[in-house]
């Protein structure tokens, strides 16, 4: 008699846990982990996804403030591991692959951004100088992600947010 009750309880717990993890979105976050080299800033794009909703494909657009220019964007280790291809045209990027592999958490892409020198005409520049070395660095809001899209292996959309959105919600709580 207790076995069906225990089985029902376990089933309810598993369904509840599954719905909780399914409600967690896939997150793309931009981070600058190393010092800039002259007027070039290196930004890493990191993926964090629950194991049950790892994406098979991604799309995003970099939104840059005036005075910033994308030098290049290269695939990261997570894409190499999943045997996926990164294709970018200007600030718009797509990740795809003709395989049945999901993309693991980790480094998706590395973007090198050129910071234009200040014109000296009193206009607010798109960067601030690093006090120690006079090198360019970006304020967090100067490069953002938009038009985020993630898809599953069966081509269904997966809810995706930028790390910036997650930080904003955490501050509001």
C-alpha positions, 0 to 999 in steps of 0.5 A: 500500500505504501509503495504506490504512495511513495511512487506518486510522491517521487513522480510529483517531486521529479515533475516539480524539479523538471518544471523548475529547471525548464523555467530557467532560461539559457543565458548569454553573458559578455565578460572582459577577462583580460586587460585591453591591448592598446585600443582593442578590448577582448570580450568573451561570450559565455553560455549558461544553460540548464542541462535539460535545455542545452541549445543546438543553435544560437543567434545574437546581435552585438549592440555597440555604442558609437566609437566602438567597432568589431575587429573580429569574432572567433568561435570559443571552445564550447562551439569547437567541442560541439562541432558547431560553426560560428558565422557573423556578418558585422554584429549579427552572429549565428551558431549552427551545425549539421549534427545532433549535438547540443552546445555545452556551457562555457565560452561561445565566442571571443569578440575583439572590439576597437575603441576609437580615440576620443576626438577631444571636442568635448563629446563623451567618448565611448570609453574610459581610460585605464588609470594605470596604463592609459589603455582603453576599457569599456563600460558594461553598458557600451556593448550589449546583446540583443535579438537573442535566439536559442533552439533545441535539437528539434528546432523548437525555441528555447527561452534565452536572456542576456546576463545583463537582464539576469543581473537587473532582475537580481538587483530588483529583488 
